[in-house]
Amino acid sequence: MQLKDKTAIITGGAAGIGKGLVRNFVKEGANVLFVDINEDAGLELEKELGAAAKFLKTDITAVGMEERILTEALENFGGELHILVNNAQASKPKLLLDVEQADLDLSFNTGLWATWKLMRASYTHLAKTKGTIINFASDVGLEGVPNHGACAMNKEAIRGLTRTAAKEWGHAGIRINVICPGTAAEDYKWWRENHVDEAKELEDIAPIVVFLASDASQYMTGQTIMADGGSIMLR
Ligand SMILES: NC(=O)c1ccc[n+]([C@@H]2O[C@H](COP(=O)([O-])OP(=O)(O)OC[C@H]3O[C@@H](n4cnc5c(N)ncnc54)[C@H](O)[C@@H]3O)[C@@H](O)[C@H]2O)c1
């Protein structure tokens, strides 16, 4: 078990990639406080996973959400925090010239600002445990994809924040990396279609995040890790 006895916070854990993360973290021995606005899906996952997973219905754009989330994680799971995963994100696709302030607010409030507030609130706890943070970026920021300008601006800001924190907080023993999920390259899609049993939906991302959360990646910080079946190859 790669995350035995670790306590993790995962945002946006009720659905999508986050749901796969919560399941995999529990499977690897972690206790997980997961946060989402989707109450039905959150409670269902909590029921499925038992005592190691605790769901907290919270909007990560709400004032003071970071203290509430930290308190809930520490009170439920032994007073220590080892891993913070900033996975939740909402955004509305629009062409740049149609983007309004409300669209930017949606992207930045659920992305950059929530990520930053949770990072800042977790700092002292992660410094005590020599813990780690995993933030989420996107191919829309790396590549510049039409219709996704608001999300792209926000996701690239998260990468800048991650690099700075990796340098400033390294002395405290905190590692911070970015994972960048995406649609797989054509060759990898072909492989998946022809190896259905081996390729499990949504489980592609989770083992990579588990690795980043585990001590096995202790010599990695400030990095952007592509989890996209070879679609984008960073240089
Ligand atoms: N799926 C992809 O192909 C892809 C590609 C690039 C980047 N990403 C990134 O990966 C992460 C997960 O993506 P996904 O596809 O699983 O997203 P998703 O939309 O399926 O799930 C996001 C989760 O966050 C929750 N959420 C949204 N707003 C919230 C709020 N205000 N407070 C609390 N929870 C909130 C949603 O309810 C949902 O459960 C995101 O950061 C996304 O930008 C995904």
The ligand as a Gaussian input file, in Angstrom:
#p B3LYP/6-31G(d) Opt

LIG

0 1
 N      -11.449000      15.225000     -17.963000
 C      -10.459000      15.691000     -18.727000
 O      -10.214000      15.207000     -19.836000
 C       -9.576000      16.815000     -18.227000
 C       -8.683000      17.433000     -19.102000
 C       -7.859000      18.445000     -18.636000
 C       -7.921000      18.828000     -17.311000
 N       -8.801000      18.228000     -16.472000
 C       -8.842000      18.682000     -15.073000
 O       -8.955000      17.554000     -14.216000
 C       -9.762000      17.893000     -13.086000
 C      -10.945000      16.952000     -12.977000
 O      -11.656000      16.975000     -14.193000
 P      -13.005000      16.130000     -14.423000
 O      -13.132000      15.925000     -15.876000
 O      -13.047000      14.960000     -13.513000
 O      -14.101000      17.221000     -13.967000
 P      -15.635000      16.968000     -13.592000
 O      -16.369000      18.190000     -14.017000
 O      -16.094000      15.643000     -14.106000
 O      -15.591000      16.889000     -11.995000
 C      -15.258000      17.998000     -11.227000
 C      -15.865000      17.829000      -9.854000
 O      -15.685000      19.081000      -9.152000
 C      -16.908000      19.407000      -8.508000
 N      -17.041000      20.855000      -8.358000
 C      -17.276000      21.789000      -9.327000
 N      -17.404000      23.001000      -8.767000
 C      -17.215000      22.855000      -7.434000
 C      -17.256000      23.754000      -6.324000
 N      -17.504000      25.051000      -6.485000
 N      -17.046000      23.251000      -5.086000
 C      -16.809000      21.923000      -4.897000
 N      -16.782000      21.027000      -5.903000
 C      -16.991000      21.491000      -7.160000
 C      -17.994000      18.859000      -9.438000
 O      -19.226000      18.696000      -8.752000
 C      -17.380000      17.541000      -9.883000
 O      -17.701000      16.473000      -9.014000
 C      -10.164000      19.362000     -13.292000
 O       -9.256000      20.203000     -12.618000
 C      -10.066000      19.538000     -14.785000
 O       -9.889000      20.873000     -15.181000
 C       -9.637000      17.250000     -16.909000

